[in-house]
Amino acid sequence: MGTEANELLQRSKSLLDQFDPATHPMTKFTTGDDDHVGDDYFLDSGDKIRYFLESDAVDKDGRLNRDKQKAVNKIGHGLHELDPAFRRVTLENERLRSIVRDLKFHHDPVALQSMVITKQQQIGGEVPEHNDSTFLYTDPPSALGFWIALEKCTASNGALSFLPGSHKTTPVTKRFVRLGSGKGTGFEALVSPEEEKAAQEQPKGEYIMETCEPGDLVLIHGSVLHKSERNTSPNTRFAYTFHMVESPPYAKYDEKNWLQPTETMPFSRVLPPGEIAVF
Ligand SMILES: O=C(O)CCC(=O)C(=O)O
């Protein structure tokens, strides 16, 4: 995987070179609850290659305070469909299909929400505790993250941390939804306020950090709590991630989810035509 990881890293860097800040609405993205991510640049990015900025890279007048290549926090969310290098790894990858068959997690997975997370040196924003099924809700929950380190991930450049066993003990209590025309996005409760409070107050245990090498693949169960700290180091921490969810009749993708398939770009199946994983 080392060579492929390097190819994706170089491709990510050339995408950063192509970024045109002049046409950018200076949006930013965080998974934090307080941030109202309300703009179309984000909501319409599922079938495009768009750039989301580190909040510390934009000054109060909305201008970048550093080189554009060092200002982007993430590129998403249609890389796996639109860019040949990312497509090869995600949708045209026999080894990935073997993993899918071996995992016995999905019968008929589709791929969605691909991103390069750059976690820039010194300012790379933290990703607060969350689970991915909150963001890609299906009934029943079926999200699975594929996260590939493109650079060395360390304690100082924001390696991922996980709360062991939380996928079995922590309920998905809210979902990230489109609020309707012009209203952007927000979190919708799936449980009563009392249940949410009880979930927050549960003893949580210790997060475990997973440092890794370029090319390492980390599989993230849709219900496991995970996070990453701010990158305070002089090194970037590029990673490529995409997700899979189960498709009908095994699970139903929710029409309120922030990310929706489009007519021109439905979610692509991962297994070859006609194949359903049997288990
Ligand atoms: O790469 C990161 O720092 C966070 C990634 C993450 O939380 C995710 O892919 O769900």
The ligand as a Gaussian input file, in Angstrom:
#p B3LYP/6-31G(d) Opt

LIG

0 1
 O       -8.922000      12.239000      10.279000
 C       -9.393000      12.714000      11.317000
 O       -8.724000      13.423000      12.062000
 C      -10.801000      12.425000      11.738000
 C      -11.469000      11.440000      10.836000
 C      -12.799000      11.012000      11.321000
 O      -13.209000      11.289000      12.409000
 C      -13.641000      10.215000      10.438000
 O      -13.233000       9.905000       9.302000
 O      -14.747000       9.856000      10.875000

